[in-house]
Amino acid sequence: MPLNSATTTLVIIPTYNEAENVASIVERVRSSVPAAHILVVDDASPDGTGSLADQLAVSDSAVHVLHRTDKTGLGAAYLEGFGWALSHGYTQLVQLDADGSHRPEQLASLLTAAETADVVLGSRWVPGGAIENWPWHRRALSRGGSFYSRILLRLPQHDATGGYRVYSARALSRMDLSSVDSLGYCFQIEMLLHAVRADLRVVEVPITFIERVRGSSKMNPRIAIEAMARVTLWGVTGMGISRAGARAAAAARGA
């Protein structure tokens, strides 16, 4: 069972060199959704992020820390976090960036949607969604990546690359996580692909994505190009869902 049996939601926050942000994001999550627990998954940050997270955990029993010995990518951090969460009995698992780009103040709306869905995507590209403080080329890269993935893999969702999500424990148990091997930017796309292929109910909730104020982004053109190359491989080798499956998924979400 969760460390607090009344708590079923765990917010997983991967970190690498987020010493400037970790305390703030934890405080905002605790304020926005007081019943939720938090798991900081730190990839041996040389700037002391892990030690700061440990201090937060000492002062707040709802905060937990998972220390990883190597920096092996976002996907690996989330998969290890999922395993920790499931072994401790949590039933709703939230993905949240440490840099403040995902607003914890909007988490309640995602959790409400999760009451009737298997997977909830915080979406920048549905009505009501928005991005603040991004230059045009970052918007083009993000929207283009989502569009390319949707078309090539026949995914019915609008935001295939966003990382603000809620998964139910049931959903993760049906998604064959042992076959997920994307470590970086492409992880979000592969997880969505597995969810759709498993016939899970996936819904999108509008969010406002805000560019980080402190620290440096881990995204660069090489990562994006690598992700699109992998999506292309999946598309040409038939890993995407079928046209019939895409229509069924769209119908299931009321599109």
C-alpha angles and dihedrals in degrees: 000000000000114000085256107040091208091059120082101162124084122186109208115206117184114204139193118166094344098135090130093054112028099085093046096049093047091050091049093050092048090050096045099044107017094177094058125092123221131221116194109201107198123192097210093282110204091211093068099257091139093054091049090051090051090055090052090050092052091055097040123042090202091066120081132179131212114194118206120195098218140037100242101153144278095283094053091048093051094046091053089046091051090052091051091048095049092047089055094050103251114155103193117050120192127199113211132168117236096221098073096252088120109060112226086202088073095050094093091065091052091049091049090054089047090064089077102023137067095217129020121197120201097222130204093183104057125084108289094025120117147171123220129202098003120133117235094258092056090050090048092049094049097043092042091051091051093047093048092049093047093051098042096043095033093235114168096208121098100218109047097161104045118117103204101099147142122216125186117225087240091056094051091049089058097045101075095234091184088075095052107106105160111116105181140027092335092062093085092053093048092049091052090048091053091048093052093044089053089056092242122161106255120185132180125223120191116249137176111238114205125197113243118265099198131040129012130292119249091212121102136161092261092059092049093048091049090051094050090048089055092047089051090052091050091049097050093043093051101251091132119093118267123259089252090050091049091052091048092049091049091049091049092057092046096251 
